[in-house]
Amino acid sequence: MTERVVAKAAGENIEEKKMTPASPIGVFDSGVGGLTVLKEIIRQLPGEDVIYLADTARVPYGGRSAEEIIKINEEIIPLLIDQGCKLIIMACGTSSSIAYPVLKDRYKVHLISLIEPGARAAVNATRSGVIGLVATVGTVNSQAYQNAVMDLKKDAKVIAQACPLFVPLIEGGFIEAEETKRVVKEYLKPLLKENIDTLILGCTHYPHLARALRERTGPNVVFVDPAEEAVAGARKLLQKAGTIKSQATTPRYEYLITGSVVQFQDLGSRLLGKPITHAKHVII
């Protein structure tokens, strides 16, 4: 089933809805990457309803211009607000690094970025101060993670590597493929050469490659998934606002997909470890 969802233009007034514990959390990404954030919500906020938007028609975001990324966010965020979301997590490193600084104060609901939570977790984890970052081209070029780490630890050294092939390989379902392992090996070479002891997985897709990444880094490199800290931050905000939902009722997960519903349900179910059914195709 396809629904046409018209996003309100930037600056257009959105009808303000009363936020209650029953209001859902909004989560969005270009594809299945944000499911790593949804997993954390299920773990840390098991009572919460979630609306997950996968913009698979425009995946990947990482090579797009800053103007495009901001415009995409300006379409998606009002849509989720109009659906009654009480809080929205940008489950996308590219959106978090490029759009969040521009849009963070524009809307009446809290927007949560992955950058500061990920940087904080990395600084807390590192022993040597040499931190690796794997992310999209857009995220690496934005310097968002690098600056956030340096703000917290002046003597840190951040070695960043753009990994443009990771998202297409993951979205294509080639997570265990030999070609993916070869790509992982090449991308990690410069980071391991610098003796990193911590690695920020700066795109929500990348935790899906944790096994392949671990095979190359060995056990002594700490992996940082920004989703863990970001969801912990969301929990604190909801508690403070009095809008956290208890586990008294079964949570509802709604999936809005701009591309192939069948492909998302198939791959997403495998990655989430739970069946995804009744996803809706939407046109923004």
Secondary structure, 3 states (H helix, E strand, C coil): CEEECCCCCCCCCCCCCCCCCCCCEEEEECCCCCHHHHHHHHHHCCCCCEEEEECHHHCCCCCCCHHHHHHHHHHHHHHHHHCCCCEEEECCHHHHHHCHHHHCCCCCCEEECCHHHHHHHHHHHCCCCEEEEEECHHHHHHCHHHHHHHHHCCCCEEEEEECCCHHHHHHCCCCCCHHHHHHHHHHHHHHHHCCCCEEEECCCCHHHHHHHHHHHHCCCCEEECHHHHHHHHHHHHHHHHCCCCCCCCCCCEEEEECCCHHHHHHHHHHHHCCCCCCCEEEEC
